[in-house]
Amino acid sequence: MEIITGVERRRRWRDEDKLWIVAEAEAPGAVLAAVARRHEVSRGQLFQWRRQVRRGELSAAPIVPEFVPVRVMAPPAIAAPCVEKRAAAAPGAGHEAASRLQSPPSSPGRIEIVLPDGTCVRVDDGVGLTALRRVMTVVRA
């Protein structure tokens, strides 16, 4: 139940939302009144959107490819190799523990991001966008 305390205004529906609701209403076995109730839309409005879809007046916006500028830079002459930050090695672990902290050789599917403050993030090409955003948010903080 929605309680409106101020002046009631018209809701603005995005075309994608309208198309989604119409598609749900036209699915096999769907009950138009139930779909309208679930999305808090009048049945008349839903019939109007269906008519618009059938006439071609309401359609999804075409997906336009978008290019993002990328700048490839030569590594700075004084840049130190990227070092993985792991738990500190146990005292007396010697050369073996130190060699694990050095960056592994670059593999073709690996992406290395070096921030201006020297922080380095290495990910494989299979990392998800959501996971990478979370990591970058934490690193920048």
C-alpha positions, 0 to 999 in steps of 0.5 A: 500500500502506498500512502501519498501525503503530498500533492499527488503527481503523475508518475513518469514511466520509462519506455523500458519499464513500459515494455517490460510490463507489457511483455509480462502481461502478454506472457502465456498464462498471464492475467492482465489485471494481476500484472497491472495490480502488481505494478500499480498501473491501471488496466486502462493504462496497460491496454494503452501501452499494449496498443502503442507497442502493437502500432510501433509507437512504443519500442525499445531505444536502439542500443548505440555502441559507445567508445571509451577513450583509452590512453596507453602510456609507457611505464615511468622510468623510475616505476618499481615493479608491482608488489602484491600485498599479502600477509607479512612473512614469518620472521626467518622465512628468508628468500623464499617468502620474499620471492612470493611477494614479487610480482609474477610474470605478466600473463596474456590474460592479466590486467595490471592497474597502477594508480598514481600513488603506486598502488597496484591492482592485478586482475585476470581477464575473467573478473566481473565488472561488479567485483572490480568496481568494489575493489577499486572503490576500496583501493581509492578510499 
